[in-house]
């Protein structure tokens, strides 16, 4: 028994050394139950786009490791997103947020919250759930351009238009998804009956590549050319009738 235990320990130590050298296969040849080596191999496959193999190795790593870090669940969620397995990705992000020690990996937890909030907004428009997730971000994460955008989008869907305008303007100023930021900024302005600002925002969204505002501008706004000497090429004239946002 002592000899078996000692041999297992030596194999694990050798496997750790091989992994530290970047030799994933060599590490697993010495210890096929070494979860960290399986996960590292999964990460390597994910980097080259072999997502199905990566996910298989990540699942094996988690099954073999009793105390694994939250970052493993986060990385697994990223791979599941790439494979289009959105419900599984959301479950992985939730597990990363709920099942680990929040003090150990705050950056990973912030990233998981941001990605989960984005999925909630994009796939099911769960603005209430997204808003809660975003409210729990660390102070530094709340200042990220992506956080401003998601917080602004959640506020818009929840009918908190003044807050939405403030947050989306910060996102737009940082040029994060500028077209989308200005499109939803226009939507929020329209909801507050500030039609002139809504039309300006949709116009910027259009020039930034987001075409969703085009039909809204045709319906709700008119543009008349100014004098060629003017600093702004078009003047906005607001139409009298408005439809709801």
N, C-alpha and C positions, 0 to 999 in steps of 0.2 A: 504493500500500500504506500509506504514511504517512497519507494522507488518510482511508483506511478505518479505520485503527487509531484515529486521533484522533476520528473521528466516533463510533466504538463507545464510546470512553472517555467522551466527552461525554454520550452517551445513558445510560450507566451512572451517571454522576454525577448527571444530572438525575433518573433513576429513584430513586436513593438519596434525593435531596431530597424527591421526591414521597412516597416511603414514609415518611420521617420526619414528613411532614405528615399522614399517615394516608390518603393517596390511593393505595390499592392499584392500582386500575384505571389511574390515570394513570401510575403507575410502570411497569406492564407495557406500556402503550402506547409508552413510550420504550424499554423493553428487555424483550422477551418471554422472555428467557433468565435473568432475574433471579430466582434461586431464593428469596431471602428474601422477595420480594414475593409469590410464589406461596404460600409457607408462611404468611405473614401473612394472606393472603386465606383460606386453609384454616382458620386459627384463628378468623377472624371468622365463617365459616360454621358452625363447630362450636359457637360460642357461641349461635347461634340454632337449633341442632338440625338443621342440614342436614348430617348426618354423611357421607353418601355423596359429596357434592360436596367436603366438607372433606378427606376421605381422598384423593380424586383429586388435589386440588391439593397435598397433602402429599407424595404419591408423586412428583409432577412436580418439586416443589422439591428433593427428595432426589436425583433423577436429574440435575438440573441443577447441583448444588452438590457440589464435590469434598470440601470440608472443612466438613461441617455439624456442629452441636453435638449432644451427647447428648440435649438437651432436645427436639429434633425427633423423635427416636425415641420418647421418652417420651410426647410429645403425640400422636403417631400411634397408639401403643398405647392411649391413653385413648379415642380415637375408635373404634378397632377394638373395644374393649370395648363401647362404646355400640351398635355395630352387631351385637353378639353373636358377633363373629369372635374367639373366645377363643384359639384356637391361634395366630392371627396376632398378637394382642395380646401373648401370652407371648413370641413370637419377637421382637417389637419391644422389649420390656422387657429380654430377654436381650442383644440387640444394644446397647442403651443401657448395660448393665452391663459388657459385655465389649469393645466396640469403640471406646470413647472414652477420653480422658484423664481418669482418675478424680479428678485434682486440680482440674480446671476447674469441675466442677459437682457438688459433693458432695451438695447438697440434692436435685438431680434424681436422682442415683444412689440415694439413700436412698428416695426416693418410688418409683422403679422397683422396687427390691428389695421394698418393702412390698406393692406391688400384685401383683407376680409371686408372692410367697409366699402372698398371699391366694388367688390363682387356683389355685395348686398344692394348697392345702388344700381349697378348695371343690369343685373339679372332679375331681380325681383322688386326693385325700388323700395327696399326695406329701409326707408330713410330714418325711421325711429331707431332701429338697431344700429345703423351706421353712425347716427349721431351720438349714441351712447359710447360706442367704440372710440370715436374720435375725441370725445370729451375726456377719455382716460389716457390719452397720449401724454408723454412726458412734455414739460414746457419747451424743450428744444425741438422736439418733433412737431409740436403745434406750429412752429414757425417755418416749417418746410413748405415750399411752394405746392407740393402735391397735397399737403394737409389743408392748406388754404382752399384749394380747389374742391376737395371732397367735402370739407366742412361747409363751404358755400353752396355746393350742390344739395347736400342734405338739408340745409336751412331752407333752400328754395322749395324743395318738395314738401317740407313741413309748413310752408306758408310764412316763414320768418324772413320776409323779403328785405327788410333793412339790414339785418345781419348778413343775409346772402349777398347783397350788393357790396358790402364792405369786404367780405372775404373773397368774393370772386374778383373784385378789383385788385386786391393784393396778388391773387394768382395771375391775373392778366398782366399786371405790372412786372411780374417776374418772368413773363413770357412762357409760363408753364401751360401747355395745351392752349395757346393763346386763342385759337379759333373757337374752341369749345368754351373757354372762359368767357369770351365776349358774347357768344351766343346765349348762354344762360344768364349773363349779366343783362342782356337785352330783355330776356324773359322776365327777370325780376323787376326791372324798371317798368316794363309794360304792366305788370301786376299792380304796381303802385301808381298807375296812371301817368307816369312821366314818359310820355310817348316820344318826345324829342330825344331824350337820352337813350331810350330803347332803340330807336332808329339808328342813332350813332353807333351804338354797340353792335347791332346786327351788321352795319356797314363794315365795321372793323373786322368782325368775325368772317364776313365774306371775303375780304381782301386777305385774311389770314388762312384761308383755305377751307373754312367750315361753310358748306353750301346750304345748311338748313335754314339760315336766315333769309335766303333769297326770296322764297315764296311769301314769307311774312312781310318783308319790305315792300314787295309788289302790292300786297293787300293793304298795308297799314301806313306806308310812307311814300312820299314823292320827292324826287331830287331834281333841282333845276340848276343848270350850269351857271357859275358866276362869271365875272369878267376874267379874262386870261391873266390880268395882273394881280388878281386876288390870291392871298396865301393859301386858301382852301378851295379845292376844285369844285365842290358842290355845296349848296345850301339846302338844308332839310326843311321841308314844309310838311306840317302834320296834317293828316286827313282828319276830318271831323268825326267819322264813325270809327269805333273800336270794337273788336271782338274780344272775348275773354282769352286769358293766357292759356 
